[in-house]
Amino acid sequence: MREIQCKHQGCYGIDRMTGELLRQGLHVNHKSIARIMKLYKLNAVIRKKRNYFCAVEQVPRRQLPKNLLARKFHADKPGQKLVSDVTYLSTADGQWCYASLVKDLCTSEIVACVTGRTQNLSFGLQTLKQLKDKIQPGAVFHTDQGCLYTHPMFYRELKNMRVVQSLSRKRNCLDNAVIESF
């Protein structure tokens, strides 16, 4: 067990250790492995959780727009109600690819899609540029409270396009379920 931990830089916990010993032909109960690992201080090293989210400063809560959509996920005309979100996709090289999608609630079509290796404000603004011809003045643009959507420049760009911003309530994915499920 000590050799296995040294070989894998101390990353093997009870379950992985049990599996490795099984592969080597030793049939040992996982509870016994837990006791031995505890006795000889062979516990797994806990890796620090990595934060993959963008580091844009958030706007104070009192300045954020309200939830105007209120889970009414239907529209009479195209370009009237739009929902948006950023999806994180893991790539084969261990990096992340971000996809910013905008869905029209009338036609259920994806009307804008931008992909990139970084998630920053210009990434979000590129998505809005794709919408210029596909959106009506006074339309509702609904998103979650992600750092892109709460940034003052993003809000200003929507205002310049004469679009009303609507944000989901904090920690409530059902408010933006139409695009979250995409």
NORQUIVEN-V437256 format. One record per backbone hydrogen bond with DSSP energy under -0.5 kcal/mol. NH is the residue of the N-H (numbers start at 1). CO is the residue of the C=O. If there is no record, write none. Layout:
BEGIN
NH/CO
NH/CO
END
This chain:
BEGIN
5/1
6/2
7/3
8/4
9/6
10/5
11/8
13/11
17/13
18/14
19/15
20/16
21/17
22/18
23/19
24/20
25/22
26/21
27/25
28/26
33/29
34/30
35/31
36/32
37/33
38/34
39/35
40/36
41/38
42/37
45/10
47/45
52/50
63/60
64/61
68/66
72/69
73/71
74/72
80/77
82/140
83/103
84/142
85/101
87/99
89/87
89/97
91/95
94/91
97/89
98/116
99/87
100/114
101/85
101/99
102/112
103/83
104/109
105/81
108/104
111/102
111/109
112/102
114/100
116/98
120/118
124/120
125/121
126/122
127/123
128/124
129/125
130/126
131/127
131/128
132/128
132/129
134/131
135/131
136/79
138/162
139/136
140/80
141/139
141/164
142/82
142/140
143/166
150/146
151/148
155/151
156/152
157/153
158/154
159/155
160/156
161/157
162/159
163/158
164/139
166/141
167/66
168/143
172/169
175/172
176/173
177/174
179/176
180/176
181/177
182/179
END
